[in-house]
């Protein structure tokens, strides 16, 4: 059974993904406007900085989920390895 910590992490990840989608849509809209009307350098830099921050946060959240998944996979592999070793008569 999944732990409360797992549920919290996945819920937070789901919220982070939807927030990220919203941020990307806003960034795309702003980028389109800047392309159409000419982008002053300071606005272009600000947009790029925002995009980098948003992607960095999402990458960090994804790494947390991947870490959890790797731990669960390792637990499953260790259990399976134990069964295989017992089946082959290894302690």
Residue pairs with C-beta under 8 A, 6 or more apart in sequence:
6 68
9 64
9 65
9 68
10 65
12 61
13 61
13 62
13 64
13 65
16 57
16 58
16 61
17 58
17 61
20 54
20 57
20 58
23 50
23 54
24 54
27 47
27 50
27 51
27 54
30 47
31 47
34 43
34 44
34 47
39 47
85 91
